[in-house]
Structures are given as C-alpha cells and as structure tokens.
C-alpha cells in the first residue's frame, strides 16, 4: 500500500498522522503535545496549553479545538469522547 506520509515533511497545518483517545488526568501529560483536540460530546475541557497555561473552554458536540495541548485535566472537564490530533 502506498503511504503518502512517507516522503512528506510534517507540518502543523496539514493532516495529523494519528488521532489518539485521551483520558483526562490532572497529573499526567499526553505522550506528546497534541496539535488539536477533537471532542465527540459537548461540555467543558480543562487543559494545559503547550505554553503551560491552564485553560477551560466550553465546546459543542463534534468540535475541534485547534490549540496545542500538553495535558487534559480531569478536574473541570465534562466533555467526553476526547481525542488528540498527533503529528508524529
């Protein structure tokens, strides 16, 4: 099978290489920084940005949150079905 990602330079504005389920946790970083989050069920997402700032935003069903995220907090997160867009 041909893999279009093999010869492509990784870019933040292109397609991600993986979509990883996220289990919110107050003291655990994601395996790598996500370039965005996808949320299946509406609610609030409490997260730590790539800059280390704690943020909280309300999102609707099937939302994409286009921000670099290093951690999704359990405290304050009511949204569910959260997935991280990963570049590498």
Secondary structure, 3 states (H helix, E strand, C coil): CCCCCCCCCCCCCCCCCEEEECCCCCCCCCCCCECEEEEEECEEEEEEECCCCEEEEEECCCEEECCCEEEEECCCCCCEEEEEEECC
